[in-house]
Amino acid sequence: MTSFAEAVSDGRVVAWRNLKRIPRIPELAIFAILQSIMFVVLFAFVFGGAIPLPGGGSYKEYLMPGIYIQTLAFASITTAIGMADDMNKGLIDRFRSLPMARSAVLSGRTSADVVYNAGILVVLMLSGLVVGWRVHGTVGDFVLAIVLMLMFTFAMAWIGVLLGLLVKTVENAQQLGFLVIFPLTFVSSAFVPVETLPSVLKPIAEWNPVSALVSATRDLFGNPNPYPPDSWPGEHALPLSFAWIIGLLAVFAPLAVRRYRSIER
Amino acid sequence: MATFADVAAIETEGLVKVYRSGGDEVRALDGVDLEVQEGTVLGLLGPNGAGKTTTVRILATLLRADAGRATVAGLDVVRDAQAVRRVIGLSGQYAAVDENLTGRENLWMFGRLYRLSSADARRRADELLGQFALEDAADRVAKTYSGGMRRRLDLAGALVGRPRLLVLDEPTTGLDPRGRLGMWDVIRDQVREGTTLLLTTQYLEEADALADDIAVVDHGRIIARGTSDQLKAQVGGERIEVVVRDPGDLRHAVATLAPNGDGTCDRHTRRVTVAARGGAQELVEVVRRLGEARIEVDDVGLRRPTLDDVFLTLTGHVAENGSAGENDEEDEDEPDEELAA
């Protein structure tokens, strides 16, 4: 076997291991879904009435893509926790003492996360349909939106891996994860139109990768997507999303690999 | 030309590892030289923070030394790290198994990562589960295992790749006495099959029970090396101890047993201690002479020095955890944390 084929094979074994545990710790997936449904209820039925959309349209349809992207972003905290847990339990040491491909522990984790989050996404989209979210775009656009979201979750998983490798405990992984991901998802167009934000936050929210992803998927699903007039990021959400995903991967995957290689505890 | 058999299983030269945090420096290893021949068992014996785990981690390619070099089966642990990983099996202080996988799945996974085919990995897993008495628990997730079972599974994981060198870092720390004896049995079985073993332990008894050869580590250095008997001999060999019934007989007893003046007595415990150069035969002689002198005794015995005595003689401190100023930097050798986990 070539070393690339070996790396893929090892990565698949690690991915298998990460997927195997999902049905065995069902509370992980259940809490992830419940948390998102809580946000749906909170925004669709509690705050939603007070959030007028410029140009009109259904707030629930506006909201759901935001919920999807938020959930996928939050999933990186789960990744970080899992990584920190493996470090603390000595499992990473075990892997590092095996003659396996060095990349496999990380690639196996991040690819398993894509599969896992794809499942979460299906459940969330079904919940979305229940509360009144609809897809108005073409099948091609729908598929493109799904691909985009899965690529995003892959990129976010690498951020999670890096966070998990940087912290010392599972609790720290959780705290640091929230510190990074919470503002990332809330200072964005996920829940409120960017126009309603104070001028200090507006440019941040406009250029935020979460906003780009949310806008792009809204457009692809044919959901309302108001953005300020003459907003470049608003008008180019799709290419910007791809650029963000590639950019995040280009930065965080090498950082995570470098961190993994230099673990010395 | 060096043949295979000439290559030592482990060879280290002047290993140094310094941990820095803030302005503090802790020399975890301060020049460790080791040589272990194929097919032998070396016990690295020392208190917490002595440098045992650091040595093991360097040999297992998990940690880089700041100075010095180390080879395993002739392979450099830095330059040929991946090749080293193919010939070693490591089982650490923490039972490093995936607790959400079953015992069988864990072993299968390790087999696959040693590049066995799926079928071979399954066969090897079955073999090891049988060998380690884990068949009944094979399809339960490891989370439900007892401490002893987890350690056995962890050890089985280290053996999946049929390693030439097995490295066990405190294999029984945190186990109850029964679990410890169970681990000793499975380790002895491995040794009987000819596996070279490097074992670290803070239990003197454990090194005595399992190792051919013991290296005593303290403050990042090897301070003594030899068989258990050789180390004990350094402390002065065997002694005969007699406890007399009547304290008034003490002087008489010393004069009788050690006319040359090399006996000692302790009034408080009514104990007379003399060197026993002739071993058990001399014990018979002592009993006969005590009888002739009509000295009544409560206890007579031949006492061999324990490794505790060895440690005390070599280091000036008892082999207990945490001599001052060390063992805080790293997570090394901390059974408390281990128990809490």
Chai-1 contact restraints between the chains, C-beta under 6 A:
chainA,res_idxA,chainB,res_idxB,connection_type,confidence,min_distance_angstrom,max_distance_angstrom,comment,restraint_id
A,V13,B,M109,contact,1.0,0.0,6.0,A-B,restraint_1
A,V13,B,R112,contact,1.0,0.0,6.0,A-B,restraint_2
A,V13,B,L113,contact,1.0,0.0,6.0,A-B,restraint_3
A,R17,B,M109,contact,1.0,0.0,6.0,A-B,restraint_4
A,R21,B,N100,contact,1.0,0.0,6.0,A-B,restraint_5
A,R24,B,N100,contact,1.0,0.0,6.0,A-B,restraint_6
A,G90,B,G92,contact,1.0,0.0,6.0,A-B,restraint_7
A,G90,B,Y94,contact,1.0,0.0,6.0,A-B,restraint_8
A,G90,B,A96,contact,1.0,0.0,6.0,A-B,restraint_9
A,L91,B,A96,contact,1.0,0.0,6.0,A-B,restraint_10
A,D93,B,L62,contact,1.0,0.0,6.0,A-B,restraint_11
A,R94,B,A96,contact,1.0,0.0,6.0,A-B,restraint_12
A,R96,B,L62,contact,1.0,0.0,6.0,A-B,restraint_13
A,S97,B,A60,contact,1.0,0.0,6.0,A-B,restraint_14
A,S97,B,L90,contact,1.0,0.0,6.0,A-B,restraint_15
A,L98,B,R85,contact,1.0,0.0,6.0,A-B,restraint_16
A,L98,B,L113,contact,1.0,0.0,6.0,A-B,restraint_17
A,P99,B,Q82,contact,1.0,0.0,6.0,A-B,restraint_18
A,P99,B,R85,contact,1.0,0.0,6.0,A-B,restraint_19
A,P99,B,R86,contact,1.0,0.0,6.0,A-B,restraint_20
A,M100,B,L113,contact,1.0,0.0,6.0,A-B,restraint_21
A,E264,B,L63,contact,1.0,0.0,6.0,A-B,restraint_22
